[in-house]
Amino acid sequence: MPSQETEFKHLDNQYKDEVNALKEKLENLQEQIKDQKRIEEQEKPIKWWGLWRK
């Protein structure tokens, strides 16, 4: 039977793995949001005065 300390270390590693997986997922989602905003900015219609200024 594993000691209590070994069991806690196992749980600690499991939680660290879960946290790292969630961090990676968060970074991927943030990157997708940035890409989507960039696409929306490119597709936004230019006002006539924006064309006149250029």
CYANA upper distance limits for C-alpha pairs under 8 A (distance plus 0.5 A):
  2 PRO  CA      6 THR  CA      6.64
  2 PRO  CA      7 GLU  CA      6.96
  3 SER  CA      7 GLU  CA      6.82
  4 GLN  CA      8 PHE  CA      6.69
  5 GLU  CA      9 LYS  CA      6.73
  6 THR  CA     10 HIS  CA      6.70
  7 GLU  CA     11 LEU  CA      6.79
  8 PHE  CA     12 ASP  CA      6.46
  9 LYS  CA     13 ASN  CA      6.62
 10 HIS  CA     14 GLN  CA      6.67
 11 LEU  CA     15 TYR  CA      6.66
 12 ASP  CA     16 LYS  CA      6.67
 13 ASN  CA     17 ASP  CA      6.64
 14 GLN  CA     18 GLU  CA      6.80
 15 TYR  CA     19 VAL  CA      6.56
 16 LYS  CA     20 ASN  CA      6.57
 17 ASP  CA     21 ALA  CA      6.62
 18 GLU  CA     22 LEU  CA      6.66
 19 VAL  CA     23 LYS  CA      6.59
 20 ASN  CA     24 GLU  CA      6.69
 21 ALA  CA     25 LYS  CA      6.71
 22 LEU  CA     26 LEU  CA      6.54
 23 LYS  CA     27 GLU  CA      6.70
 24 GLU  CA     28 ASN  CA      6.76
 25 LYS  CA     29 LEU  CA      6.70
 26 LEU  CA     30 GLN  CA      6.61
 27 GLU  CA     31 GLU  CA      6.67
 28 ASN  CA     32 GLN  CA      6.76
 29 LEU  CA     33 ILE  CA      6.71
 30 GLN  CA     34 LYS  CA      6.76
 31 GLU  CA     35 ASP  CA      6.71
 32 GLN  CA     36 GLN  CA      6.58
 33 ILE  CA     37 LYS  CA      6.64
 34 LYS  CA     38 ARG  CA      6.64
 35 ASP  CA     39 ILE  CA      6.72
 36 GLN  CA     40 GLU  CA      6.64
 37 LYS  CA     41 GLU  CA      6.59
 38 ARG  CA     42 GLN  CA      6.82
 39 ILE  CA     43 GLU  CA      6.71
 40 GLU  CA     44 LYS  CA      6.47
 46 ILE  CA     50 GLY  CA      6.52
 46 ILE  CA     51 LEU  CA      7.39
 47 LYS  CA     51 LEU  CA      7.27
 48 TRP  CA     52 TRP  CA      6.75
 49 TRP  CA     53 ARG  CA      6.57
 50 GLY  CA     54 LYS  CA      7.14
